[in-house]
């Protein structure tokens, strides 16, 4: 598996994969097979943590950008209010506040970003399911874990579908 694919794994999917693999372990499972399972999970966890750090840095940068934009808009509105006050003798304009509140709303952008997020969650689900399937196949655990894998698959699918629906 490639590192980029591994880095897309979310914590809940990793936990679900760990439980599915743990259910595949029986009394007759060789230690080498258990070690392979643990190594695969450790690799996936490491990649997931790196990806989480990258996403956190991206989020922080975007938050700083948005804060700067809102501060700029507020500054312009305050300056316009001051100019209006200088011209009319009024010290405050209610219209400026309403205008500023409306300017800071971005429903189209919010809807688009939610759609992108929902698509990303769906892609993550598909990639994660494929990766878990590959790991289970590599360690020949499908026969022993088919029932547990089905339960985990159904549970994760339901959660992903609910989350995607909330985003959209």
PyMOL commands that place a pseudoatom at each C-alpha (Angstrom):
pseudoatom trace, name=CA, resn=UNK, resi=1, chain=A, elem=C, hetatm=0, pos=[0.000, 0.000, 0.000]
pseudoatom trace, name=CA, resn=UNK, resi=2, chain=A, elem=C, hetatm=0, pos=[1.134, 3.541, -0.693]
pseudoatom trace, name=CA, resn=UNK, resi=3, chain=A, elem=C, hetatm=0, pos=[1.767, 6.073, 2.068]
pseudoatom trace, name=CA, resn=UNK, resi=4, chain=A, elem=C, hetatm=0, pos=[-0.664, 8.593, 0.577]
pseudoatom trace, name=CA, resn=UNK, resi=5, chain=A, elem=C, hetatm=0, pos=[-3.484, 6.047, 0.777]
pseudoatom trace, name=CA, resn=UNK, resi=6, chain=A, elem=C, hetatm=0, pos=[-2.497, 5.102, 4.293]
pseudoatom trace, name=CA, resn=UNK, resi=7, chain=A, elem=C, hetatm=0, pos=[-2.467, 8.736, 5.372]
pseudoatom trace, name=CA, resn=UNK, resi=8, chain=A, elem=C, hetatm=0, pos=[-6.168, 9.081, 4.508]
pseudoatom trace, name=CA, resn=UNK, resi=9, chain=A, elem=C, hetatm=0, pos=[-7.214, 6.686, 7.302]
pseudoatom trace, name=CA, resn=UNK, resi=10, chain=A, elem=C, hetatm=0, pos=[-9.295, 8.250, 10.071]
pseudoatom trace, name=CA, resn=UNK, resi=11, chain=A, elem=C, hetatm=0, pos=[-9.100, 7.197, 13.702]
pseudoatom trace, name=CA, resn=UNK, resi=12, chain=A, elem=C, hetatm=0, pos=[-12.506, 5.509, 13.789]
pseudoatom trace, name=CA, resn=UNK, resi=13, chain=A, elem=C, hetatm=0, pos=[-11.737, 3.457, 10.678]
pseudoatom trace, name=CA, resn=UNK, resi=14, chain=A, elem=C, hetatm=0, pos=[-8.398, 2.455, 12.178]
pseudoatom trace, name=CA, resn=UNK, resi=15, chain=A, elem=C, hetatm=0, pos=[-10.094, 1.336, 15.385]
pseudoatom trace, name=CA, resn=UNK, resi=16, chain=A, elem=C, hetatm=0, pos=[-12.708, -0.606, 13.409]
pseudoatom trace, name=CA, resn=UNK, resi=17, chain=A, elem=C, hetatm=0, pos=[-9.982, -2.299, 11.367]
pseudoatom trace, name=CA, resn=UNK, resi=18, chain=A, elem=C, hetatm=0, pos=[-8.162, -3.202, 14.586]
pseudoatom trace, name=CA, resn=UNK, resi=19, chain=A, elem=C, hetatm=0, pos=[-11.294, -4.754, 16.058]
pseudoatom trace, name=CA, resn=UNK, resi=20, chain=A, elem=C, hetatm=0, pos=[-11.990, -6.704, 12.885]
pseudoatom trace, name=CA, resn=UNK, resi=21, chain=A, elem=C, hetatm=0, pos=[-8.437, -8.001, 12.821]
pseudoatom trace, name=CA, resn=UNK, resi=22, chain=A, elem=C, hetatm=0, pos=[-8.505, -8.827, 16.525]
pseudoatom trace, name=CA, resn=UNK, resi=23, chain=A, elem=C, hetatm=0, pos=[-11.655, -10.880, 15.984]
pseudoatom trace, name=CA, resn=UNK, resi=24, chain=A, elem=C, hetatm=0, pos=[-9.769, -12.858, 13.343]
pseudoatom trace, name=CA, resn=UNK, resi=25, chain=A, elem=C, hetatm=0, pos=[-7.174, -13.964, 15.891]
pseudoatom trace, name=CA, resn=UNK, resi=26, chain=A, elem=C, hetatm=0, pos=[-7.813, -17.436, 17.216]
pseudoatom trace, name=CA, resn=UNK, resi=27, chain=A, elem=C, hetatm=0, pos=[-5.943, -19.852, 19.435]
pseudoatom trace, name=CA, resn=UNK, resi=28, chain=A, elem=C, hetatm=0, pos=[-4.339, -21.378, 16.369]
pseudoatom trace, name=CA, resn=UNK, resi=29, chain=A, elem=C, hetatm=0, pos=[-3.228, -18.045, 14.858]
pseudoatom trace, name=CA, resn=UNK, resi=30, chain=A, elem=C, hetatm=0, pos=[0.572, -18.026, 14.601]
pseudoatom trace, name=CA, resn=UNK, resi=31, chain=A, elem=C, hetatm=0, pos=[2.423, -15.232, 16.365]
pseudoatom trace, name=CA, resn=UNK, resi=32, chain=A, elem=C, hetatm=0, pos=[3.915, -14.137, 13.062]
pseudoatom trace, name=CA, resn=UNK, resi=33, chain=A, elem=C, hetatm=0, pos=[0.402, -13.451, 11.734]
pseudoatom trace, name=CA, resn=UNK, resi=34, chain=A, elem=C, hetatm=0, pos=[-0.446, -11.425, 14.835]
pseudoatom trace, name=CA, resn=UNK, resi=35, chain=A, elem=C, hetatm=0, pos=[2.801, -9.483, 14.398]
pseudoatom trace, name=CA, resn=UNK, resi=36, chain=A, elem=C, hetatm=0, pos=[1.875, -8.749, 10.769]
pseudoatom trace, name=CA, resn=UNK, resi=37, chain=A, elem=C, hetatm=0, pos=[-1.505, -7.427, 11.904]
pseudoatom trace, name=CA, resn=UNK, resi=38, chain=A, elem=C, hetatm=0, pos=[0.092, -5.201, 14.516]
pseudoatom trace, name=CA, resn=UNK, resi=39, chain=A, elem=C, hetatm=0, pos=[2.692, -3.898, 12.052]
pseudoatom trace, name=CA, resn=UNK, resi=40, chain=A, elem=C, hetatm=0, pos=[0.000, -3.072, 9.495]
pseudoatom trace, name=CA, resn=UNK, resi=41, chain=A, elem=C, hetatm=0, pos=[-2.075, -1.227, 12.099]
pseudoatom trace, name=CA, resn=UNK, resi=42, chain=A, elem=C, hetatm=0, pos=[0.964, 0.635, 13.458]
pseudoatom trace, name=CA, resn=UNK, resi=43, chain=A, elem=C, hetatm=0, pos=[1.887, 1.789, 9.954]
pseudoatom trace, name=CA, resn=UNK, resi=44, chain=A, elem=C, hetatm=0, pos=[-1.646, 2.968, 9.296]
pseudoatom trace, name=CA, resn=UNK, resi=45, chain=A, elem=C, hetatm=0, pos=[-1.799, 4.771, 12.642]
pseudoatom trace, name=CA, resn=UNK, resi=46, chain=A, elem=C, hetatm=0, pos=[1.493, 6.535, 11.981]
pseudoatom trace, name=CA, resn=UNK, resi=47, chain=A, elem=C, hetatm=0, pos=[0.295, 7.711, 8.576]
pseudoatom trace, name=CA, resn=UNK, resi=48, chain=A, elem=C, hetatm=0, pos=[-3.057, 8.805, 10.008]
pseudoatom trace, name=CA, resn=UNK, resi=49, chain=A, elem=C, hetatm=0, pos=[-1.313, 10.872, 12.677]
pseudoatom trace, name=CA, resn=UNK, resi=50, chain=A, elem=C, hetatm=0, pos=[0.921, 12.570, 10.095]
pseudoatom trace, name=CA, resn=UNK, resi=51, chain=A, elem=C, hetatm=0, pos=[-2.107, 13.356, 7.936]
pseudoatom trace, name=CA, resn=UNK, resi=52, chain=A, elem=C, hetatm=0, pos=[-3.942, 14.721, 10.969]
pseudoatom trace, name=CA, resn=UNK, resi=53, chain=A, elem=C, hetatm=0, pos=[-1.049, 17.077, 11.694]
pseudoatom trace, name=CA, resn=UNK, resi=54, chain=A, elem=C, hetatm=0, pos=[-1.054, 18.249, 8.064]
pseudoatom trace, name=CA, resn=UNK, resi=55, chain=A, elem=C, hetatm=0, pos=[-4.793, 18.892, 8.135]
pseudoatom trace, name=CA, resn=UNK, resi=56, chain=A, elem=C, hetatm=0, pos=[-4.536, 20.742, 11.437]
pseudoatom trace, name=CA, resn=UNK, resi=57, chain=A, elem=C, hetatm=0, pos=[-1.886, 23.059, 9.977]
pseudoatom trace, name=CA, resn=UNK, resi=58, chain=A, elem=C, hetatm=0, pos=[-4.071, 23.650, 6.910]
pseudoatom trace, name=CA, resn=UNK, resi=59, chain=A, elem=C, hetatm=0, pos=[-7.083, 24.427, 9.093]
pseudoatom trace, name=CA, resn=UNK, resi=60, chain=A, elem=C, hetatm=0, pos=[-5.101, 26.887, 11.195]
pseudoatom trace, name=CA, resn=UNK, resi=61, chain=A, elem=C, hetatm=0, pos=[-3.830, 28.682, 8.081]
pseudoatom trace, name=CA, resn=UNK, resi=62, chain=A, elem=C, hetatm=0, pos=[-7.349, 28.958, 6.661]
pseudoatom trace, name=CA, resn=UNK, resi=63, chain=A, elem=C, hetatm=0, pos=[-8.701, 30.234, 9.980]
pseudoatom trace, name=CA, resn=UNK, resi=64, chain=A, elem=C, hetatm=0, pos=[-6.021, 32.939, 10.021]
pseudoatom trace, name=CA, resn=UNK, resi=65, chain=A, elem=C, hetatm=0, pos=[-6.907, 33.928, 6.432]
pseudoatom trace, name=CA, resn=UNK, resi=66, chain=A, elem=C, hetatm=0, pos=[-10.607, 34.177, 7.270]
pseudoatom trace, name=CA, resn=UNK, resi=67, chain=A, elem=C, hetatm=0, pos=[-9.957, 36.168, 10.437]
pseudoatom trace, name=CA, resn=UNK, resi=68, chain=A, elem=C, hetatm=0, pos=[-7.842, 38.635, 8.454]
pseudoatom trace, name=CA, resn=UNK, resi=69, chain=A, elem=C, hetatm=0, pos=[-10.571, 39.024, 5.824]
pseudoatom trace, name=CA, resn=UNK, resi=70, chain=A, elem=C, hetatm=0, pos=[-13.252, 39.651, 8.433]
pseudoatom trace, name=CA, resn=UNK, resi=71, chain=A, elem=C, hetatm=0, pos=[-11.004, 42.120, 10.241]
pseudoatom trace, name=CA, resn=UNK, resi=72, chain=A, elem=C, hetatm=0, pos=[-10.432, 43.954, 6.963]
pseudoatom trace, name=CA, resn=UNK, resi=73, chain=A, elem=C, hetatm=0, pos=[-14.182, 44.108, 6.260]
pseudoatom trace, name=CA, resn=UNK, resi=74, chain=A, elem=C, hetatm=0, pos=[-14.851, 45.369, 9.778]
pseudoatom trace, name=CA, resn=UNK, resi=75, chain=A, elem=C, hetatm=0, pos=[-12.116, 47.983, 9.394]
pseudoatom trace, name=CA, resn=UNK, resi=76, chain=A, elem=C, hetatm=0, pos=[-13.607, 49.266, 6.144]
pseudoatom trace, name=CA, resn=UNK, resi=77, chain=A, elem=C, hetatm=0, pos=[-17.079, 49.347, 7.670]
pseudoatom trace, name=CA, resn=UNK, resi=78, chain=A, elem=C, hetatm=0, pos=[-15.795, 51.195, 10.749]
pseudoatom trace, name=CA, resn=UNK, resi=79, chain=A, elem=C, hetatm=0, pos=[-14.014, 53.717, 8.522]
pseudoatom trace, name=CA, resn=UNK, resi=80, chain=A, elem=C, hetatm=0, pos=[-17.153, 54.202, 6.419]
pseudoatom trace, name=CA, resn=UNK, resi=81, chain=A, elem=C, hetatm=0, pos=[-19.151, 54.664, 9.606]
pseudoatom trace, name=CA, resn=UNK, resi=82, chain=A, elem=C, hetatm=0, pos=[-16.662, 57.276, 10.802]
pseudoatom trace, name=CA, resn=UNK, resi=83, chain=A, elem=C, hetatm=0, pos=[-16.868, 59.140, 7.486]
pseudoatom trace, name=CA, resn=UNK, resi=84, chain=A, elem=C, hetatm=0, pos=[-20.664, 59.064, 7.645]
pseudoatom trace, name=CA, resn=UNK, resi=85, chain=A, elem=C, hetatm=0, pos=[-20.528, 60.311, 11.207]
pseudoatom trace, name=CA, resn=UNK, resi=86, chain=A, elem=C, hetatm=0, pos=[-18.200, 63.142, 10.193]
pseudoatom trace, name=CA, resn=UNK, resi=87, chain=A, elem=C, hetatm=0, pos=[-20.544, 64.139, 7.374]
pseudoatom trace, name=CA, resn=UNK, resi=88, chain=A, elem=C, hetatm=0, pos=[-23.851, 63.822, 9.191]
pseudoatom trace, name=CA, resn=UNK, resi=89, chain=A, elem=C, hetatm=0, pos=[-22.982, 64.245, 12.817]
pseudoatom trace, name=CA, resn=UNK, resi=90, chain=A, elem=C, hetatm=0, pos=[-24.292, 60.763, 13.605]
pseudoatom trace, name=CA, resn=UNK, resi=91, chain=A, elem=C, hetatm=0, pos=[-22.023, 58.635, 15.733]
pseudoatom trace, name=CA, resn=UNK, resi=92, chain=A, elem=C, hetatm=0, pos=[-23.290, 55.221, 14.600]
pseudoatom trace, name=CA, resn=UNK, resi=93, chain=A, elem=C, hetatm=0, pos=[-25.123, 53.685, 11.659]
pseudoatom trace, name=CA, resn=UNK, resi=94, chain=A, elem=C, hetatm=0, pos=[-27.443, 50.739, 12.188]
pseudoatom trace, name=CA, resn=UNK, resi=95, chain=A, elem=C, hetatm=0, pos=[-27.340, 50.040, 8.453]
pseudoatom trace, name=CA, resn=UNK, resi=96, chain=A, elem=C, hetatm=0, pos=[-23.581, 49.495, 8.589]
pseudoatom trace, name=CA, resn=UNK, resi=97, chain=A, elem=C, hetatm=0, pos=[-24.010, 46.750, 11.152]
pseudoatom trace, name=CA, resn=UNK, resi=98, chain=A, elem=C, hetatm=0, pos=[-26.677, 45.014, 9.099]
pseudoatom trace, name=CA, resn=UNK, resi=99, chain=A, elem=C, hetatm=0, pos=[-24.528, 45.338, 5.989]
pseudoatom trace, name=CA, resn=UNK, resi=100, chain=A, elem=C, hetatm=0, pos=[-21.496, 43.918, 7.783]
pseudoatom trace, name=CA, resn=UNK, resi=101, chain=A, elem=C, hetatm=0, pos=[-23.499, 40.962, 9.089]
pseudoatom trace, name=CA, resn=UNK, resi=102, chain=A, elem=C, hetatm=0, pos=[-24.791, 40.231, 5.589]
pseudoatom trace, name=CA, resn=UNK, resi=103, chain=A, elem=C, hetatm=0, pos=[-21.319, 40.600, 4.053]
pseudoatom trace, name=CA, resn=UNK, resi=104, chain=A, elem=C, hetatm=0, pos=[-19.868, 38.050, 6.449]
pseudoatom trace, name=CA, resn=UNK, resi=105, chain=A, elem=C, hetatm=0, pos=[-22.424, 35.404, 5.448]
pseudoatom trace, name=CA, resn=UNK, resi=106, chain=A, elem=C, hetatm=0, pos=[-21.231, 33.043, 2.735]
pseudoatom trace, name=CA, resn=UNK, resi=107, chain=A, elem=C, hetatm=0, pos=[-24.035, 30.525, 2.133]
pseudoatom trace, name=CA, resn=UNK, resi=108, chain=A, elem=C, hetatm=0, pos=[-22.892, 29.515, -1.359]
pseudoatom trace, name=CA, resn=UNK, resi=109, chain=A, elem=C, hetatm=0, pos=[-19.314, 28.998, -0.187]
pseudoatom trace, name=CA, resn=UNK, resi=110, chain=A, elem=C, hetatm=0, pos=[-20.507, 27.085, 2.873]
pseudoatom trace, name=CA, resn=UNK, resi=111, chain=A, elem=C, hetatm=0, pos=[-22.710, 24.827, 0.736]
pseudoatom trace, name=CA, resn=UNK, resi=112, chain=A, elem=C, hetatm=0, pos=[-19.867, 24.173, -1.715]
pseudoatom trace, name=CA, resn=UNK, resi=113, chain=A, elem=C, hetatm=0, pos=[-17.383, 23.392, 1.042]
pseudoatom trace, name=CA, resn=UNK, resi=114, chain=A, elem=C, hetatm=0, pos=[-19.868, 21.034, 2.699]
pseudoatom trace, name=CA, resn=UNK, resi=115, chain=A, elem=C, hetatm=0, pos=[-20.285, 19.252, -0.631]
pseudoatom trace, name=CA, resn=UNK, resi=116, chain=A, elem=C, hetatm=0, pos=[-16.504, 18.913, -0.978]
pseudoatom trace, name=CA, resn=UNK, resi=117, chain=A, elem=C, hetatm=0, pos=[-16.288, 17.578, 2.576]
pseudoatom trace, name=CA, resn=UNK, resi=118, chain=A, elem=C, hetatm=0, pos=[-19.064, 15.069, 1.928]
pseudoatom trace, name=CA, resn=UNK, resi=119, chain=A, elem=C, hetatm=0, pos=[-17.312, 13.845, -1.227]
pseudoatom trace, name=CA, resn=UNK, resi=120, chain=A, elem=C, hetatm=0, pos=[-14.059, 13.525, 0.722]
pseudoatom trace, name=CA, resn=UNK, resi=121, chain=A, elem=C, hetatm=0, pos=[-15.758, 11.479, 3.441]
pseudoatom trace, name=CA, resn=UNK, resi=122, chain=A, elem=C, hetatm=0, pos=[-17.282, 9.185, 0.823]
pseudoatom trace, name=CA, resn=UNK, resi=123, chain=A, elem=C, hetatm=0, pos=[-13.869, 8.754, -0.869]
pseudoatom trace, name=CA, resn=UNK, resi=124, chain=A, elem=C, hetatm=0, pos=[-12.255, 8.066, 2.496]
pseudoatom trace, name=CA, resn=UNK, resi=125, chain=A, elem=C, hetatm=0, pos=[-14.838, 5.370, 3.186]
pseudoatom trace, name=CA, resn=UNK, resi=126, chain=A, elem=C, hetatm=0, pos=[-14.204, 3.676, -0.147]
pseudoatom trace, name=CA, resn=UNK, resi=127, chain=A, elem=C, hetatm=0, pos=[-10.405, 3.859, 0.215]
pseudoatom trace, name=CA, resn=UNK, resi=128, chain=A, elem=C, hetatm=0, pos=[-10.469, 2.686, 3.834]
pseudoatom trace, name=CA, resn=UNK, resi=129, chain=A, elem=C, hetatm=0, pos=[-12.715, -0.243, 3.042]
pseudoatom trace, name=CA, resn=UNK, resi=130, chain=A, elem=C, hetatm=0, pos=[-10.384, -1.250, 0.216]
pseudoatom trace, name=CA, resn=UNK, resi=131, chain=A, elem=C, hetatm=0, pos=[-7.303, -0.944, 2.456]
pseudoatom trace, name=CA, resn=UNK, resi=132, chain=A, elem=C, hetatm=0, pos=[-8.862, -3.000, 5.253]
pseudoatom trace, name=CA, resn=UNK, resi=133, chain=A, elem=C, hetatm=0, pos=[-9.913, -5.611, 2.715]
pseudoatom trace, name=CA, resn=UNK, resi=134, chain=A, elem=C, hetatm=0, pos=[-6.357, -5.815, 1.400]
pseudoatom trace, name=CA, resn=UNK, resi=135, chain=A, elem=C, hetatm=0, pos=[-4.916, -6.230, 4.898]
pseudoatom trace, name=CA, resn=UNK, resi=136, chain=A, elem=C, hetatm=0, pos=[-7.430, -8.954, 5.742]
pseudoatom trace, name=CA, resn=UNK, resi=137, chain=A, elem=C, hetatm=0, pos=[-6.700, -10.726, 2.466]
pseudoatom trace, name=CA, resn=UNK, resi=138, chain=A, elem=C, hetatm=0, pos=[-2.938, -10.471, 2.996]
pseudoatom trace, name=CA, resn=UNK, resi=139, chain=A, elem=C, hetatm=0, pos=[-3.144, -12.217, 6.344]
pseudoatom trace, name=CA, resn=UNK, resi=140, chain=A, elem=C, hetatm=0, pos=[-5.758, -14.683, 5.109]
pseudoatom trace, name=CA, resn=UNK, resi=141, chain=A, elem=C, hetatm=0, pos=[-8.211, -13.589, 7.779]
pseudoatom trace, name=CA, resn=UNK, resi=142, chain=A, elem=C, hetatm=0, pos=[-11.324, -13.294, 5.630]
pseudoatom trace, name=CA, resn=UNK, resi=143, chain=A, elem=C, hetatm=0, pos=[-12.618, -16.759, 6.398]
pseudoatom trace, name=CA, resn=UNK, resi=144, chain=A, elem=C, hetatm=0, pos=[-12.260, -16.270, 10.135]
pseudoatom trace, name=CA, resn=UNK, resi=145, chain=A, elem=C, hetatm=0, pos=[-13.445, -12.669, 10.205]
pseudoatom trace, name=CA, resn=UNK, resi=146, chain=A, elem=C, hetatm=0, pos=[-16.199, -12.510, 7.603]
pseudoatom trace, name=CA, resn=UNK, resi=147, chain=A, elem=C, hetatm=0, pos=[-19.027, -12.109, 10.113]
pseudoatom trace, name=CA, resn=UNK, resi=148, chain=A, elem=C, hetatm=0, pos=[-17.172, -9.531, 12.213]
pseudoatom trace, name=CA, resn=UNK, resi=149, chain=A, elem=C, hetatm=0, pos=[-16.048, -7.677, 9.094]
pseudoatom trace, name=CA, resn=UNK, resi=150, chain=A, elem=C, hetatm=0, pos=[-19.653, -7.517, 7.891]
pseudoatom trace, name=CA, resn=UNK, resi=151, chain=A, elem=C, hetatm=0, pos=[-20.796, -6.018, 11.182]
pseudoatom trace, name=CA, resn=UNK, resi=152, chain=A, elem=C, hetatm=0, pos=[-17.953, -3.485, 11.191]
pseudoatom trace, name=CA, resn=UNK, resi=153, chain=A, elem=C, hetatm=0, pos=[-18.630, -2.651, 7.533]
pseudoatom trace, name=CA, resn=UNK, resi=154, chain=A, elem=C, hetatm=0, pos=[-22.329, -2.001, 8.205]
pseudoatom trace, name=CA, resn=UNK, resi=155, chain=A, elem=C, hetatm=0, pos=[-21.631, 0.123, 11.283]
pseudoatom trace, name=CA, resn=UNK, resi=156, chain=A, elem=C, hetatm=0, pos=[-19.023, 2.280, 9.565]
pseudoatom trace, name=CA, resn=UNK, resi=157, chain=A, elem=C, hetatm=0, pos=[-21.162, 2.652, 6.430]
pseudoatom trace, name=CA, resn=UNK, resi=158, chain=A, elem=C, hetatm=0, pos=[-24.098, 3.881, 8.529]
pseudoatom trace, name=CA, resn=UNK, resi=159, chain=A, elem=C, hetatm=0, pos=[-21.929, 6.425, 10.333]
pseudoatom trace, name=CA, resn=UNK, resi=160, chain=A, elem=C, hetatm=0, pos=[-20.371, 7.660, 7.090]
pseudoatom trace, name=CA, resn=UNK, resi=161, chain=A, elem=C, hetatm=0, pos=[-23.771, 7.995, 5.415]
pseudoatom trace, name=CA, resn=UNK, resi=162, chain=A, elem=C, hetatm=0, pos=[-25.150, 9.958, 8.391]
pseudoatom trace, name=CA, resn=UNK, resi=163, chain=A, elem=C, hetatm=0, pos=[-22.131, 12.260, 8.429]
pseudoatom trace, name=CA, resn=UNK, resi=164, chain=A, elem=C, hetatm=0, pos=[-22.272, 12.846, 4.656]
pseudoatom trace, name=CA, resn=UNK, resi=165, chain=A, elem=C, hetatm=0, pos=[-25.981, 13.686, 4.935]
pseudoatom trace, name=CA, resn=UNK, resi=166, chain=A, elem=C, hetatm=0, pos=[-25.265, 16.215, 7.690]
pseudoatom trace, name=CA, resn=UNK, resi=167, chain=A, elem=C, hetatm=0, pos=[-22.613, 17.916, 5.574]
pseudoatom trace, name=CA, resn=UNK, resi=168, chain=A, elem=C, hetatm=0, pos=[-24.846, 18.202, 2.547]
for i in range(1, 168): cmd.bond("trace and resi %d" % i, "trace and resi %d" % (i + 1))
show_as sticks, trace
zoom trace
